[in-house]
Structures are given as structure tokens and as C-alpha cells.
Amino acid sequence: MKYFDYAASCPLDREAAEVYIQAASSYYGNASSLHDAGDRANGLLAYSREQMAGFIGVSKDGIYFTGSGSEGNYLAIQALLTGRKKKGKHIISGMAEHSSVSNTIEKLRQAGWDITLLPFHEDGRIDLEDFQNAIREDTVLASIQHTNPEIGTLQPIEEIGKLCRENQILLHSDCVQSFGKVDMSPIAPFVDSLTVSGHKFYGPKGVGAVYLNPEVRWDPYVPGTSHEHGFRAGTVNVPGIAAMAVAAEKAVRGLEENKKQFRLLREMFLTSLEPIREMCTVYRADLPSTIGMRIPGLEGQLIMNEANRYGFAISTGSACQVSMQAPSKTMVALGVEGKTAKEFIRITLGRETQPEDVRELGKTLVKIARENRY
């Protein structure tokens, strides 16, 4: 199977796996325990916290470890709502947010919060004027994803963050798809919280991190929670966190080299689509590793199944959405509706992706299109 679904999950990095085994074998104490074994585990946890803070470009006092990016999004939003700067019950978010954010926002709507969801401009970004016009006197929170997971566009978080600061609005950003692919330090000063997830950058599944601005005075979601200074319940996964930090270091160190390689692979893929290129819609992307596209007249589900039959793993969108067989939220945010929205497929590249596999995938998609459409 040739794998082209790295935005859904990456294989575990070998060095990260070795660190996981070593930490699980030698640092097995509960990091909250007061004996020496617990102290050793807590020391490794503190070191990993400092590392992750450095990779993001924030204070280690704002880093909290979680069990996933989804949990991080949920808890970060809840924390910011307890620490809001003014009275109000209005939240701004995007139409194409990850389900962990959109489901949280919907739950808040049902609880009486007023929600404004913003569409994408044709370039795949939220229009700053739309965001500014959505701001009200009672707006207390905005949650805007940094990188779209389906077409790979980056939102203008710095500019949105400035607008939020001017209007006493706290800003959360889901950075699960961007960490390890772009430098976090430019946006970090402009958000009040952000999330990352280990398995998106070759770390283990079941571990993530949240940055929560230390200046925000928040309350624990579950009163009496002691782990991670009250941010979440449950014994901290020290081996997973240590392994994630190793994977993060490699991702950040190789960021520019990987982007250069992904640009070359992307161009190879698009060239291989030449026989049907004029008929396809390929969406612009800031991340060269993400290729979102449509082949007119063919549902994405059909293309995905056929590609799988030929030995290629691709996707019809975000992994937390595809099982629902609903139109891509990104397509809806772009104003693409009905059957056309269901034509969407996503191809994502990783460190293991080989040029010959990229060319072979392109030829296979041409074959699928000709067999089923042309």
C-alpha cells in the first residue's frame, strides 16, 4: 500500500519509538507521586515541557499535555471561556473547523451561546473584513484553525490576533495540522491558546499539547483536577510525551528541507495529471504537502475506493469527518455545494513519499477518471 494520507496520521518515528520504550521502562513512575520514581518521571516531564515550549516559541509555564489534539481543543476553549476578559456570550469561529472544535462550538450554541461562523474567501482564507464585521460588543472568544487540513491554506492568525487584542477577545487556534510544517513562533504571540497532536508529526498517538497563555486566569473544567495543574484529569503519559518531544524536534529541524521536497513532489504529481489536468480543480495551498482537488463528475468516495483497490491510500477529507460521508466542510465554506462538494479528495505527502509513487498515483487517478467518467 502506497500511503498518501499523512494529514490523518503519520507512522511513528524510529527514534521517537526508542525513546518511548526507554521512558516506559526506566521512567515508569507516576509523575505526580512524591517518591524517587515519581520524581524521575516528573523530571523527564519537565524537560519535555521545556522542549515543546521552545519549539512553539512560548513560555513553558503555558504548556499542558493532553491525550489528543481533539481533547486539547475542547479543554482550551472551555478554559478560555472561564478566563474571558469581559462579559458576553458571543463566539466567532470558521465554517471549516475540525470536528473537535465545531462540535464544541455547537454544544455551546445549544447551551445558549451566540455563534457566528465565517466562510472562506475564494483563496481558502477567512476574509479579515468579514472577521472584523462579525465582532460585537459581547464577543468574548474566537476559534480559528491555523491550517486547513483539507486544502492546506494558512489563516491570517497574526492579523486576526491583533483584532482580537484590540477588542478584548480571547483567541484559540487549532494548530494540529501546522505544527512541524510551519514555524509557530510568528503566530504564538497573537493567540491565547493553541493545540498540537503528536501523531501528526511522527510522534505517538494518544498524546498532544496545549499552549495556554499564562496571563489568562482560567478555571479547571473538572473541579478538583490535579494533573497538569488542573487542566485535565488522568495520569500523565510521560513516555508518550517524551517520544512526542523527540518527534517534534526532528520535525522542526527538518522543516525547510521537507517543504522544499514537498514542493518538488507536488509539481511531479500535478504534471502526472496532465491528461486530465484542465478538467480537475486543484485548490491552492500554503502547505505543499497537502493537495486538495476535485475530478468533476466523480464522487470522492468512489475515487478513494478505486485508489485503494490499486494500492494507494488517499482520503476524502479530514479523518474525523469522512466516516460521516458528508460533504467536505472546506468545500461548503468555499461555497461548493451539493454533489460537487462530494467530489473532493485529499492527497497528503510525508517524509517517506517517493517520486515514483507520486507519479504512479497521478497515472492511477487518470486511469480511474477515464474508466469511470471520460
Steps between C-alpha positions, in 0.01 A plus 500: 500500500639841396403744773375851416301588813762656727263778611288229665793332676873440462701186578689515827856628460758233588694721744175609664401134536833418665456789744149379579625152590788637705276744689232236561766264636708743706266792582192295585406682820192722520628855450269617781642254755733640764750213514823480297343305212232766468761774520698343215189489283416858594849610401459350153156659475642841591778461241248408231281795595793735460585347163145533363483860620821576312374343177180709517674815622311547827552483876520149647256618767229499232552144372254229604509144371182328381384167361437637149456810289123463527510494879733797490260703286208423728682579822672813365171653388337418834796649688492823301128540560564494877773761456325740261590865530149645491135404528330347200390176337601546136762281327648528150630191322548363149268284293777247427640440848600150607211303648651522850457878480175513303335245730612697805364819346169329422475376858554857618229621261259252653597631844397853402812651346462708184723375217618659175663267246707658224537360146817494290589748232577338165867481601414262785543759773265680734465859382631743761220744423246223563666427832504865602135545403407196712646654816238623747515667838420164661755295299725328753667217304614409150617156389672494161698206367854591391522254210212351309549121504335441163652758264799620704433875518630707792267744671627855583530427872729795572252750356204325663690497829558875481130561443421278796742684729352835396152376595584299816421170327689185591628300201541124472667340198501133407859450379487121477560504123760777498745408777805336345412642158528874566681713757269562798694790652345778283143417607564395862495859639158562342304205642379423849501126440606254233505123461734240349474121465792257502396259227475779241881543505622141549444485874279245676122502495316584820712801597482872424574839649321827562655841543287718725614858553620520864342845526152350458351410838298185427312249711526120469224345292463226763529650852759328715708375206866485600686376190659759274423772755130426471481516122400135452435185697694176469854377557741682272639289213868572564642251242266630230585860582875433490460323165289787366770750598760299306274488194430873535870582507559306177197659333607853590862437403402359160226751428660691212655191339164320510314795347749511214454127437121525518496778241689278257272204566191716462615622158576141396150396599331786316709429191390136510137618487561679169258287292208615718656809661275755327190320626616477863471763770813509715474739793779739585699407810751666729615155611646321195449165672120535477325458165124553504324444169184397314450293187165616356226241483671256739418477870803507724386182670511313168847634417629410846365146475642451151838642604500259793430213259810602304708515820489871591372646827344843443216682675177688441583755769567527872515157663253605770240588234529246217317220679189718503498508116401867517630765258839639591459793741772679308300473179193634676704790642619576146140506376524166314171319554305183425654215304791719397610534863514120527753480214779612732809284563810573705855379438763574762874440477745386766870446559480149355323604178704400194494677160413181312202442731375854439518454124333160522215646708443772243484247218262288705264793556503569127411134441219513758361816343504351151343172613224665697438833336667575167 
